[in-house]
Amino acid sequence: MERKAIPRWQATITYMIGRRPEQRIHEFEEMEELHMLVEQGPDWNFIVDFRIDLLRRQY
């Protein structure tokens, strides 16, 4: 059985779509994954805010 990695990072990206802001939240393990998540979203020219947080888990 394969163990699923626990996400280490969370990116909250806010896009201005028309007249309304739209947020997309992505959780991921390695920082190198972030560029593909941005590329999959709306056009990056519509990004108005970008926040990256380290997810601190209690073990």
Phi and psi in radians as a Rosetta constraint file:
Dihedral C 1 N 2 CA 2 C 2 CIRCULARHARMONIC -1.500 0.35
Dihedral N 2 CA 2 C 2 N 3 CIRCULARHARMONIC 2.298 0.35
Dihedral C 2 N 3 CA 3 C 3 CIRCULARHARMONIC -1.466 0.35
Dihedral N 3 CA 3 C 3 N 4 CIRCULARHARMONIC 2.338 0.35
Dihedral C 3 N 4 CA 4 C 4 CIRCULARHARMONIC -1.455 0.35
Dihedral N 4 CA 4 C 4 N 5 CIRCULARHARMONIC 2.355 0.35
Dihedral C 4 N 5 CA 5 C 5 CIRCULARHARMONIC -1.179 0.35
Dihedral N 5 CA 5 C 5 N 6 CIRCULARHARMONIC 2.452 0.35
Dihedral C 5 N 6 CA 6 C 6 CIRCULARHARMONIC -1.443 0.35
Dihedral N 6 CA 6 C 6 N 7 CIRCULARHARMONIC 2.229 0.35
Dihedral C 6 N 7 CA 7 C 7 CIRCULARHARMONIC -1.027 0.35
Dihedral N 7 CA 7 C 7 N 8 CIRCULARHARMONIC 2.395 0.35
Dihedral C 7 N 8 CA 8 C 8 CIRCULARHARMONIC -1.731 0.35
Dihedral N 8 CA 8 C 8 N 9 CIRCULARHARMONIC -0.483 0.35
Dihedral C 8 N 9 CA 9 C 9 CIRCULARHARMONIC -2.182 0.35
Dihedral N 9 CA 9 C 9 N 10 CIRCULARHARMONIC 2.696 0.35
Dihedral C 9 N 10 CA 10 C 10 CIRCULARHARMONIC -2.341 0.35
Dihedral N 10 CA 10 C 10 N 11 CIRCULARHARMONIC 2.220 0.35
Dihedral C 10 N 11 CA 11 C 11 CIRCULARHARMONIC -1.933 0.35
Dihedral N 11 CA 11 C 11 N 12 CIRCULARHARMONIC 2.263 0.35
Dihedral C 11 N 12 CA 12 C 12 CIRCULARHARMONIC -1.971 0.35
Dihedral N 12 CA 12 C 12 N 13 CIRCULARHARMONIC 1.993 0.35
Dihedral C 12 N 13 CA 13 C 13 CIRCULARHARMONIC -1.969 0.35
Dihedral N 13 CA 13 C 13 N 14 CIRCULARHARMONIC 2.220 0.35
Dihedral C 13 N 14 CA 14 C 14 CIRCULARHARMONIC -1.885 0.35
Dihedral N 14 CA 14 C 14 N 15 CIRCULARHARMONIC 2.182 0.35
Dihedral C 14 N 15 CA 15 C 15 CIRCULARHARMONIC -1.935 0.35
Dihedral N 15 CA 15 C 15 N 16 CIRCULARHARMONIC 2.576 0.35
Dihedral C 15 N 16 CA 16 C 16 CIRCULARHARMONIC -1.733 0.35
Dihedral N 16 CA 16 C 16 N 17 CIRCULARHARMONIC 1.778 0.35
Dihedral C 16 N 17 CA 17 C 17 CIRCULARHARMONIC -1.817 0.35
Dihedral N 17 CA 17 C 17 N 18 CIRCULARHARMONIC 1.882 0.35
Dihedral C 17 N 18 CA 18 C 18 CIRCULARHARMONIC 1.177 0.35
Dihedral N 18 CA 18 C 18 N 19 CIRCULARHARMONIC -2.167 0.35
Dihedral C 18 N 19 CA 19 C 19 CIRCULARHARMONIC -1.809 0.35
Dihedral N 19 CA 19 C 19 N 20 CIRCULARHARMONIC 0.050 0.35
Dihedral C 19 N 20 CA 20 C 20 CIRCULARHARMONIC -2.098 0.35
Dihedral N 20 CA 20 C 20 N 21 CIRCULARHARMONIC 2.323 0.35
Dihedral C 20 N 21 CA 21 C 21 CIRCULARHARMONIC -1.269 0.35
Dihedral N 21 CA 21 C 21 N 22 CIRCULARHARMONIC 2.543 0.35
Dihedral C 21 N 22 CA 22 C 22 CIRCULARHARMONIC -2.301 0.35
Dihedral N 22 CA 22 C 22 N 23 CIRCULARHARMONIC 2.230 0.35
Dihedral C 22 N 23 CA 23 C 23 CIRCULARHARMONIC -1.775 0.35
Dihedral N 23 CA 23 C 23 N 24 CIRCULARHARMONIC 2.463 0.35
Dihedral C 23 N 24 CA 24 C 24 CIRCULARHARMONIC -2.186 0.35
Dihedral N 24 CA 24 C 24 N 25 CIRCULARHARMONIC 2.303 0.35
Dihedral C 24 N 25 CA 25 C 25 CIRCULARHARMONIC -1.976 0.35
Dihedral N 25 CA 25 C 25 N 26 CIRCULARHARMONIC 2.255 0.35
Dihedral C 25 N 26 CA 26 C 26 CIRCULARHARMONIC -2.182 0.35
Dihedral N 26 CA 26 C 26 N 27 CIRCULARHARMONIC 2.352 0.35
Dihedral C 26 N 27 CA 27 C 27 CIRCULARHARMONIC -1.981 0.35
Dihedral N 27 CA 27 C 27 N 28 CIRCULARHARMONIC 2.402 0.35
Dihedral C 27 N 28 CA 28 C 28 CIRCULARHARMONIC -2.682 0.35
Dihedral N 28 CA 28 C 28 N 29 CIRCULARHARMONIC 2.840 0.35
Dihedral C 28 N 29 CA 29 C 29 CIRCULARHARMONIC -1.566 0.35
Dihedral N 29 CA 29 C 29 N 30 CIRCULARHARMONIC -0.867 0.35
Dihedral C 29 N 30 CA 30 C 30 CIRCULARHARMONIC -1.970 0.35
Dihedral N 30 CA 30 C 30 N 31 CIRCULARHARMONIC 2.421 0.35
Dihedral C 30 N 31 CA 31 C 31 CIRCULARHARMONIC -1.012 0.35
Dihedral N 31 CA 31 C 31 N 32 CIRCULARHARMONIC -0.510 0.35
Dihedral C 31 N 32 CA 32 C 32 CIRCULARHARMONIC -1.146 0.35
Dihedral N 32 CA 32 C 32 N 33 CIRCULARHARMONIC -0.262 0.35
Dihedral C 32 N 33 CA 33 C 33 CIRCULARHARMONIC -1.360 0.35
Dihedral N 33 CA 33 C 33 N 34 CIRCULARHARMONIC -0.313 0.35
Dihedral C 33 N 34 CA 34 C 34 CIRCULARHARMONIC -1.091 0.35
Dihedral N 34 CA 34 C 34 N 35 CIRCULARHARMONIC -0.710 0.35
Dihedral C 34 N 35 CA 35 C 35 CIRCULARHARMONIC -1.081 0.35
Dihedral N 35 CA 35 C 35 N 36 CIRCULARHARMONIC -0.605 0.35
Dihedral C 35 N 36 CA 36 C 36 CIRCULARHARMONIC -1.235 0.35
Dihedral N 36 CA 36 C 36 N 37 CIRCULARHARMONIC -0.595 0.35
Dihedral C 36 N 37 CA 37 C 37 CIRCULARHARMONIC -1.142 0.35
Dihedral N 37 CA 37 C 37 N 38 CIRCULARHARMONIC -0.695 0.35
Dihedral C 37 N 38 CA 38 C 38 CIRCULARHARMONIC -1.170 0.35
Dihedral N 38 CA 38 C 38 N 39 CIRCULARHARMONIC -0.732 0.35
Dihedral C 38 N 39 CA 39 C 39 CIRCULARHARMONIC -1.111 0.35
Dihedral N 39 CA 39 C 39 N 40 CIRCULARHARMONIC -0.506 0.35
Dihedral C 39 N 40 CA 40 C 40 CIRCULARHARMONIC -1.374 0.35
Dihedral N 40 CA 40 C 40 N 41 CIRCULARHARMONIC -0.315 0.35
Dihedral C 40 N 41 CA 41 C 41 CIRCULARHARMONIC -1.444 0.35
Dihedral N 41 CA 41 C 41 N 42 CIRCULARHARMONIC -2.928 0.35
Dihedral C 41 N 42 CA 42 C 42 CIRCULARHARMONIC -1.039 0.35
Dihedral N 42 CA 42 C 42 N 43 CIRCULARHARMONIC 2.933 0.35
Dihedral C 42 N 43 CA 43 C 43 CIRCULARHARMONIC -0.880 0.35
Dihedral N 43 CA 43 C 43 N 44 CIRCULARHARMONIC 2.278 0.35
Dihedral C 43 N 44 CA 44 C 44 CIRCULARHARMONIC -1.124 0.35
Dihedral N 44 CA 44 C 44 N 45 CIRCULARHARMONIC -0.284 0.35
Dihedral C 44 N 45 CA 45 C 45 CIRCULARHARMONIC -1.157 0.35
Dihedral N 45 CA 45 C 45 N 46 CIRCULARHARMONIC -0.294 0.35
Dihedral C 45 N 46 CA 46 C 46 CIRCULARHARMONIC -1.605 0.35
Dihedral N 46 CA 46 C 46 N 47 CIRCULARHARMONIC 0.025 0.35
Dihedral C 46 N 47 CA 47 C 47 CIRCULARHARMONIC -1.231 0.35
Dihedral N 47 CA 47 C 47 N 48 CIRCULARHARMONIC 2.226 0.35
Dihedral C 47 N 48 CA 48 C 48 CIRCULARHARMONIC -1.988 0.35
Dihedral N 48 CA 48 C 48 N 49 CIRCULARHARMONIC -0.300 0.35
Dihedral C 48 N 49 CA 49 C 49 CIRCULARHARMONIC -2.717 0.35
Dihedral N 49 CA 49 C 49 N 50 CIRCULARHARMONIC 2.536 0.35
Dihedral C 49 N 50 CA 50 C 50 CIRCULARHARMONIC -2.522 0.35
Dihedral N 50 CA 50 C 50 N 51 CIRCULARHARMONIC 2.106 0.35
Dihedral C 50 N 51 CA 51 C 51 CIRCULARHARMONIC -2.252 0.35
Dihedral N 51 CA 51 C 51 N 52 CIRCULARHARMONIC 2.356 0.35
Dihedral C 51 N 52 CA 52 C 52 CIRCULARHARMONIC -2.125 0.35
Dihedral N 52 CA 52 C 52 N 53 CIRCULARHARMONIC 2.216 0.35
Dihedral C 52 N 53 CA 53 C 53 CIRCULARHARMONIC -2.143 0.35
Dihedral N 53 CA 53 C 53 N 54 CIRCULARHARMONIC 2.495 0.35
Dihedral C 53 N 54 CA 54 C 54 CIRCULARHARMONIC -1.434 0.35
Dihedral N 54 CA 54 C 54 N 55 CIRCULARHARMONIC 2.193 0.35
Dihedral C 54 N 55 CA 55 C 55 CIRCULARHARMONIC -1.475 0.35
Dihedral N 55 CA 55 C 55 N 56 CIRCULARHARMONIC 2.004 0.35
Dihedral C 55 N 56 CA 56 C 56 CIRCULARHARMONIC -1.675 0.35
Dihedral N 56 CA 56 C 56 N 57 CIRCULARHARMONIC 1.991 0.35
Dihedral C 56 N 57 CA 57 C 57 CIRCULARHARMONIC -1.739 0.35
Dihedral N 57 CA 57 C 57 N 58 CIRCULARHARMONIC 2.519 0.35
Dihedral C 57 N 58 CA 58 C 58 CIRCULARHARMONIC -1.561 0.35
Dihedral N 58 CA 58 C 58 N 59 CIRCULARHARMONIC 2.199 0.35
